[in-house]
Amino acid sequence: MRVVLAVEPVDMRKSIDGLMTLVRGAWGEDVYSGHLFAFPLCQGSCRLG
């Protein structure tokens, strides 16, 4: 098993479907591979588009 960590904060309002789309599209990973995908939260004054 691999652990894949996003290097930038992710907007958690995306829901599970949005996160799966990010993993598949931007990262080219298989969401059903058994790997763990971790997303850091944006806190404080962090601005997301």
Contacts in CASP RR format, 6 or more apart in sequence:
PFRMAT RR
TARGET T0000
AUTHOR 0000-0000-0000
METHOD contacts of the structure
MODEL  1
MRVVLAVEPVDMRKSIDGLMTLVRGAWGEDVYSGHLFAFPLCQGSCRLG
1 34 0 8 1.000
1 35 0 8 1.000
1 36 0 8 1.000
2 35 0 8 1.000
2 36 0 8 1.000
3 35 0 8 1.000
3 36 0 8 1.000
3 38 0 8 1.000
4 23 0 8 1.000
4 27 0 8 1.000
4 29 0 8 1.000
4 35 0 8 1.000
4 36 0 8 1.000
4 37 0 8 1.000
4 38 0 8 1.000
5 38 0 8 1.000
5 40 0 8 1.000
6 37 0 8 1.000
6 38 0 8 1.000
6 39 0 8 1.000
6 40 0 8 1.000
8 40 0 8 1.000
9 39 0 8 1.000
9 40 0 8 1.000
9 41 0 8 1.000
9 42 0 8 1.000
9 43 0 8 1.000
9 46 0 8 1.000
9 48 0 8 1.000
10 19 0 8 1.000
10 22 0 8 1.000
10 39 0 8 1.000
10 40 0 8 1.000
10 41 0 8 1.000
10 42 0 8 1.000
11 42 0 8 1.000
11 48 0 8 1.000
11 49 0 8 1.000
12 39 0 8 1.000
12 41 0 8 1.000
12 42 0 8 1.000
14 21 0 8 1.000
14 22 0 8 1.000
19 37 0 8 1.000
19 39 0 8 1.000
20 31 0 8 1.000
23 29 0 8 1.000
23 31 0 8 1.000
23 37 0 8 1.000
24 30 0 8 1.000
24 31 0 8 1.000
29 35 0 8 1.000
29 37 0 8 1.000
31 37 0 8 1.000
42 48 0 8 1.000
END
